[in-house]
């Protein structure tokens, strides 16, 4: 709360008696005509002491401006800072003041002082665009949640007391995204909706939380513009013509247009830096590729309205899946659309962070992951069954959900451009409180007990973090060919097999590079097995993809190089090749067909071999490492080559390098884990794989090695 000891607020008395209430509940109190309310704080919430120095002393948190011309009515939260919300008689002393919680600070573990909260700003002056707390201020990074369960037009049933309790549980200074779109005024007045938003802000601001207001959404019938003839034949999704015909304008739509709603909301919160960001459309969809200009106009128009009224606020558009938003197959059209936006936004479910590592790295804007989720079910489960998903697979354990969330945050925050990641969603532990049945505790992304996941989100070290994204090594984002890690094992139940005959997402290996989703083999016996915690390194369990000499997955052609490349692997071999039969050669990388491309394999002694592939039984050896892998020990391996020129093999940073006259044929499709015929493969766990289409320099190798060594606790 604001520290009113220095505010100069003058005392007065209670105009009408005040009944007792539950501490933490919302209420109001009145002061008489002529009370010196102009001397009271205009920064909310602030503390007022009722019956000051009396036996029934109570502190209340004023949550917004007064109404009336005398008497004056102030909205408030009763019984603040542990005081009793008792009854008070007319004439009781009312004094702006402070209590112990007003003296807290983030460093002391107490609530931040909201009166000192700066507006957020974008800084493009450094090597990567970032968000700062005020111009020239400290870099801003945050975890947080989507929070839609206290927006009455959505049918939410959570109480104000429950909302207050949830806000108190979050990391001080969290970022919270909440629905703030226009309800149909015939069923729910706009004034009432704005009041609800004020209550949310007041409940969160006392803990230093900032808010994103989502002003419109593409597919929710509870928004006015999706329920009044503006939609397509499904009846609850906007028509594309809503954008192309500019139906968001007052001059086109008429009264109660989106322009009118944005004006009302922004004017209400124009001086409120805790309402830091406006989302101008949740998950827009346009299957065509012809309306880029219309969408760009929508973005620039909305941004112009917002910044004309609230110049300190930031604006963006929450594009769910880039493929659904204008059907764009590349980011150049998206970049045109969001040119007027302050940053990019992405909804990222089950991809281990593909969004901030490749899709948007070419756009020079900060990045927000405004929705992500950890599966509560195996995949696409039926929420009505609390134990099994719709395929009869076990639901995810709370431990697995928490660990997935931790590794997901590691994935997205290693990009310096990512300033926040918001979990879907913040819910009370009572599964009956949500307005959406499929999210009531047993849904796809909502575990019934979120305590472990919440702790990860609260405590994750967003600042003490190594930066490493597709451009970190000094090349271009287009130099990245592949990036795969074991975090995706948490997308499925432990022990599941990735193959094309499986259900839903279990068919795919997620590549955070340009490959996207790589389809698994057609046979369940050939697909890698997902493991949640089979690899232990320095006391920490790691998820992985497991191979047993005959399992593999292939790329879609996206890994193809022109004869020069650099691979990095974090491996945990469980056995070395036997030296006989179909498990002799231990291939890590091989062409999917028998072409003479570069291949990488492990020998029975643990040496790493670079060869010119010819068949599953071995090709022309170019070089063999001097350092060796050992079974049941983690290893950091780097292999680089330039066709007809040079090679380098590092095993746990022990270097072997030289020149070679051997040339390699550019591959069409490569695979990891086995030779072209699915035999002679690697036995062990893959924790991470990164491939660049260049020969990495010494400095670049050191950069990647430093990142992987720190992440996995490896010894150089």
Secondary structure as UniProt FT lines:
FT   HELIX           4..6
FT   STRAND          12..14
FT   TURN            23..24
FT   STRAND          26..31
FT   TURN            33..34
FT   HELIX           37..39
FT   STRAND          46..50
FT   TURN            51..53
FT   TURN            55..56
FT   STRAND          58..62
FT   STRAND          72..77
FT   HELIX           80..82
FT   TURN            90..91
FT   STRAND          93..96
FT   HELIX           100..103
FT   TURN            106..109
FT   HELIX           114..116
FT   STRAND          120..123
FT   STRAND          130..133
FT   TURN            135..136
FT   STRAND          142..146
FT   TURN            149..150
FT   HELIX           152..154
FT   HELIX           160..169
FT   TURN            172..173
FT   STRAND          175..179
FT   TURN            185..187
FT   HELIX           190..205
FT   TURN            206..208
FT   STRAND          210..214
FT   TURN            221..222
FT   HELIX           224..226
FT   TURN            233..234
FT   HELIX           241..244
FT   TURN            245..248
FT   HELIX           250..253
FT   TURN            255..256
FT   HELIX           258..268
FT   TURN            269..271
FT   TURN            273..274
FT   STRAND          275..282
FT   HELIX           292..309
FT   TURN            311..312
FT   STRAND          314..319
FT   TURN            322..324
FT   TURN            326..327
FT   HELIX           331..337
FT   HELIX           338..340
FT   STRAND          343..349
FT   HELIX           355..359
FT   TURN            360..362
FT   STRAND          366..373
FT   TURN            383..384
FT   TURN            390..391
FT   HELIX           398..413
FT   TURN            416..417
FT   STRAND          418..423
FT   TURN            431..432
FT   HELIX           437..439
FT   HELIX           451..459
FT   TURN            470..473
FT   HELIX           477..479
FT   STRAND          480..485
FT   HELIX           486..491
FT   TURN            494..495
FT   TURN            500..501
FT   HELIX           504..507
FT   STRAND          508..511
FT   TURN            512..515
FT   STRAND          516..520
FT   HELIX           524..526
FT   STRAND          529..537
FT   TURN            538..539
FT   STRAND          540..548
FT   STRAND          553..554
FT   TURN            558..559
FT   STRAND          564..573
FT   HELIX           581..583
FT   STRAND          587..591
FT   STRAND          598..602
FT   TURN            604..605
FT   STRAND          608..612
FT   TURN            616..617
FT   STRAND          620..624
FT   TURN            631..632
FT   STRAND          634..642
FT   TURN            643..645
FT   STRAND          646..651
FT   TURN            652..653
FT   STRAND          654..659
FT   STRAND          670..672
FT   TURN            676..677
FT   STRAND          683..692
FT   HELIX           698..712
//
